[in-house]
């Protein structure tokens, strides 16, 4: 559990808050590149870390992310005219370029230098791997982009989507690194069998995930801090002197990665829109080109990608329709009765409230990864208050690691150094 003060420190992300300042030390994904594709096209409303912004691409293809309100009379610049190298306010014609500079002020006298004194808050934008990124911190502290494996693979091997999640970012991260919950929340009723039953009827077909991740074989967890964040190692007791290990990853400041399978990996970013709303990004990468049928399925919302209403980023399975829970399905087929995989997570994470009351929790032994993640974030906020910058923001190459699973001898203690563990988390593209 966290104290009320610690919980507030971790979950408040506005400008000037300890955690908000940590977040502003990193590049943040904020739109898919296709959402800002056309020069002089329609601007896009963006909200990040509690700030209302407008994104636009100018005549020359330069991208800008600027404060939403015109400094003149605070009109909404989303209604502005995107033309001739800038965004022009429709109220009095004041015009701004992608750097936030006022480049035209037709309502003032021609010899006036007033426009030279007006400047919008503006943040730099980079495009990488089909995603637009921005940095909202001090320009002289600008870090590197993280070098995730999915950012380096061919476009044909990657699919990216994002959707809204109606909760604070921290409880979304906690779900992303919770290795135990998938045995229950994301399972079918057939999966809820004892270990001996699975092995007796031979239905595991050598799949160690099914053989050892069972109701009667809870894992023992250990954590290991790294340059980029924290590895949560979960050991499931095996047989013949070999145990099954899973490695869930937490990357500073809001990324997670579950083990997935041998040829497909997915990563999440839980980007704070404000204290109560999160942009849940999913980046799926495969070792081979993604088949057209799989691509079509992900676009419609399959696997870790959420089904959304057409033309929006709002999930079709949401708290207003109770995530379309089917109680008959819950009784006979799946643990939750919720068809959409991602919505199974929303049902519990959003169900905690907009900000979980962590002082009321009773954490168990399988929660040590969550404890480690919280400590890492809280320590980063305290370090920054003391003038110590987060090193992970400036070591982009450290992010080029993948989640994984493997089998290790039962007597292994230094598992982060074991060659099989290293191989499980080795990236293919650097």
N, C-alpha and C positions, 0 to 999 in steps of 0.2 A: 504494500500500500504506500501511497504518497501522502504527505501532509497537504492541507489545503493550499499553503503557500507554494509548495513544490509543484503541485498540480497546475496552479495558475502560471507559474514560471514556465512550465513545459508547454502549455497549450495556448498561451497568448502570443500572437505573431505580428501584431501591429507595429508600426514604426516606433522606435524608442524602447520597445520591450526587450528584455534579455534574449528571448528565443527569436523574436523578430529580427534582431540584429545578427544572430547566427545565420538565419535563413538568407539574409541579404549578403552574406559572404560567398554564396554559391550561385552558379548559373541555374536558372529555373526553366523547365519546359513550360510553355504556356499556350501554344497552338500547334496543330499540325500544319505543315507548310502549305498544304492544299487549301487551307482555310483563308490564306492571304496570297492567293496565286496571281491575281491580275493587277498590273500597274494601273493606278487611278481607279481601282475597283472600290467596292463598298468597304468602309471601315468596319472593324470588328471590336465589339465591347470586350474588355478583359478586366478581370479583377484578380489581384495577386496581393497576398499579405495585407489585406484590408484596404488596398489602394485601388480606386476606380480609374481605369486607363482606357485608351483607345489605340488600337493597332491599325496601321495602314501601310500600303506599298505605293510609293510615289511614281511619277511618270518615268523615272529612270530605273525603276526596280529597287530602289533603296527602301528598306523597311524601317518603320518608326514605331515606337511604343511611348505614348505621351499621356500626361494627365488628361482626364476627361473634360475638365471645365476650362473654358476660355478665361484668361485672367481679367478680361475687360469687365464683363457683367456675369460671368460664370455660366454662360450658355453651354449646353452639351455638344461637344465637338463630334460625337458620333453622327450627328445630322449634318456635319460639315461637307463642303464640296472638295473632293479629292481631285485636284487639277493642277497642272503646270508646276509640278515639283513641290507641292505642299498641300496641307489641309486647311481650308478656308472656313472660318466660322460664318454661318448663315445669318447671324444677328447683325453684325456691322462690317463683315468682310475681312476681319483680321486673319492673317494667314501665317501658318507655321510650317517649318520644314521638319525633317525627321530628327534633327538635333534639338528641337524645341524652340529654335530661334524664330522670332517674329520677323518675317521677310516682307510683309506688306501690311499697311495700315491705311486703307483708302479713306477712312472717315476722318483722318487728321490732315492738317495742312501739308502740302508737298514738301515744304522746307523743314518739317518737324523731324527731330531725331528721337521722338518718343518710342518708336518701334524698337530701337536699339537697346532700350532699357527693359523690354518685356521678354520673358523667356518661360516657356513651359517646362515643368519637370519632364525629363525624357530619359529613357533607358536604352542602352545599346541592344541590338538584336543580332543573333547569329542563326544561320540555318545549318543543321547537321542531321543527317539520317532521316530526312523527312519531317523533322521537328524544328520549331522555332524556339529559341532559348533567349532569355534575357538575364541581365545582371543588374540588381537594384542597390548595390552598395556603393561605397566611395570609389570613384574612378581609379585612384592610385593604388587600390587594393584588389583590382580586378584579377580573378583567378583563372585557372584553366577550365575548359570543359572537361567533364568526366569522360574517360575513355572506356566506356562499357563495350563489351564484346559485340552487343547487338548494333552498336554505332559503326562498327568496322566491317561487318559482314556485307555481302552484296545485297542490293535492294530486293532482289528476287527471293532472298532467304528471310525476309523480315516483314512483320505486320505490326502496325502501331494504332492504338485507339485510346480515347480517353472519355470519361463520363463523370458526372457529378456524384458525389457521395455526401449525404446530409449528416455529417458529423465532423468533429475535430480531426485533424490529420493524425494525431497520436494514436487514437484507438484503431485507425485503419492500419498504421504500421504494425501495431501489436498483433492484429490478425494476420498480417503478412508474414510474420516470423514465428507464429505459433505452430510448431510442427505437429502437435498432438491433435489439434482441432479437426484436421481433415479425416481422421479415423472415424469421427462422429458426424460432424456437420455436412461433409461432402460425400458421405457414403450411401450405398444402397443397403437395404435390409439384409440382402444375401451376404454382404461383406461382414456382418456382425456375427461372426462365428468364432469359436475357440481355435487356438493354434493347432491343437491335435486334430480337430475336425477337418481343417484345411488340408493337413498333410495326409490324413487317412484316406480321403477320397481322391487325392492327386490333382485337385483342381487348380493348384497354384502353378503348375507347369514350370516349376523352377523359379517363379517370380518371388524374390526374397521380400518384396514389399508386402505381398499377401501372406507369405509364410510367417513373417515375424511382426508385422504391424497389426496386431489383433487386440481385442478387448482385454485379454488376460496377460498381455505382455507389454506393460507400460515402459517407456524408455527412461533412461537416466541421461540427464542433460549436463553439458559443460559448455562454457563460453570461452572465447579467445578473442581479445581485442587485436585489431589490425590497423594498418595505415588508413584504410577506407572506412572502417567501422567495426563490426563484430561478427564473428562466425558462431553460430549456435550448433554445436554438435550433439546429436541425439543417438544414443546407443541402445539398440534393441537386442536383447539376449538372443543369440543364435544357437547353433549346434556344431558339433565336430570341431570345437575350439575356435569358431569364427562367429563374430557378431556383425549385425547389420547396422551401419551408420548412415545418418542423413545430415547434410550440412545446409542449413538455412542461413542466408546472408542478410545482414543489415548494413546498408551503406549510408554514411552521413550525407545529407541530414534527414532524408525521408524516403530512401529507396529500400526495397526488399526483393528477395529472390528465393522462391522455393525450389527444391531439387528437380522437379519435373521428371523427364525421362531421358534416356541416353541420347536421343537425336533431336530433342526439342526442349528449349529453355524459355522461360518467361520471367520478366522483371517487372516490378511495379515502381511507380513514383507516386507518392501521396502528397501532392503539392497544396499547401494551404491557400485557399482563396481568401478566407478570413478565419476567425476563430471557430466558426460553426459550419463551414462548408469546405469541401476538399475536392480537388481535381484528381481523380484516380486514373493514372496512366497505366497502360499495359503494353509491354514491348515483347513480342514473341519472335524468337529466332530459331531457325532450323538449320541443321547441317547441310541439307539439300534444298533446292528451290521448293517453295511452298506450292503444292498442287492447287490447281484452279478451284477444285471443289472445296478444299480446306480454306482457301482464301475467301471464297463466297460465304462459307459457314461463319468464319470469324467476323466478316462484315455484318452479318445478321445477328451476331452475338453468340459465340460458342466458346466452350472452354473458359478461360479466364477473361475473355472479352465480354462485356456486358451488352445485352440487347437494349437499344435505345429507340425512342420515338424518332421517326424519320426527320432528318434535317436538324436534329437537336443532339444534345449530349445528356439528356435526362433519361434515366433507365425506365423501361416499361414496367418492370417489377419494382415497386417502390412502396414506401410506408403508407401512402394514401390508399393503395389497394391491397394492403397486407401482403405485398410481394407475391400476390396471386397464389397463396398457399392452398394446396389441395389436401384436405385431411384424409381422404381415402388413399391418395398416393402415399401420404405419410404413414398410414397404418400398414400398407402392404408392400410398398416399393422402396421409397427413399427415407432417409432419417428425418428430413425436414418437411417433405411434401412441397418443396419449392423447386420448380423446374429449372429456372435460370441459375447457373452455377455461381455467378458473381453475386446474385441477389441473396443467396444463402448467407454470404458474408455480411451484406447490408442488414439483413434481418437481425443479426446479433450485434453488430457494431453500431448501427443507427439506433437499435433498441436500447442501448445504454444511455441514450440522451445525446444532445448536441456535444456536451463535454462530459465524459465519464467522471463520476464522483469516486475517485480512486482511494480516498480515505476510508471508504466503506468496504474495500475488497478484502478477500482472504486468499492470498496467493499460496500455491502449492509448489512442490518440487519441480514440476514441469513448466513453471513460469520463470525460471531463472534467466532465460533469454530475454524475456520482456523486461525483467529487472535490469539486466545489463544494458539494454537499449536505452532505458530511461536514464540510467546513470551516465551513459555516454553523452546524451543530449544535455542533461543538466550540467555536467561538468564543462561541456563546451561553452555554455552560456556564462558560467562563472569565470572560466578562463578568459573569455573575451572581455568581461568587465575589468579584468586585471591587465588587459592589453595584450593577451596572448592570442594570436590569430589561429584559426583552425587549420592545421597542416593538411588535412585531407582535401581542402578546397584547392590547394596548389600542387597536388600530386595526382593529376588526372590518370596517369598510367596505372596507379594502384587499383583503379576500378575495373581493370580488365581481368576479371576473374569470374568464373561461373559457379553456380550452386551445383551440388552433386550428391551422390550417394555411393556407397561401396561397402565391401565387407573387410573387416580388419581382425587380426588375431585377438582373442579374448584378453590376452595379457598386455595389450598395447595401452600405455598411459600417455605418452607424448604424441597424441593423435595428430595435432597440426603439422608435425614434422614427418609423419609417416608417408612414404612414397605413394602408397595407394590413395591416401587422402589428398595429397598434392595433385595427383593425376585426376582425381574426381573433380577438382576445382580449376583445372588448367584450361585456359582459353585457347580456341583454335585460331582466332583472328586477332592480330595485334597491330 
